[in-house]
């Protein structure tokens, strides 16, 4: 029997979700983004100020590089 493997699209995390995963505040996550430690993007919106999203793999990279995960 062959496994039905789908290419999984990376999950886009909200700021609150990212903060919960590393045990910090959403404000700290926004600071990391502003300082260039984390890469994020904004969802499209009419005002141009859509909600921020962080790729799950980007957060994993950040966690490893900063000693939150071994």
Secondary structure, 3 states (H helix, E strand, C coil): CCCCCCCCCCCEECHHHHHHHHCCCHHHHHHHHHCCCCCCEECCCCCCCCCEEEEHHHHHHHHHHCCCCC
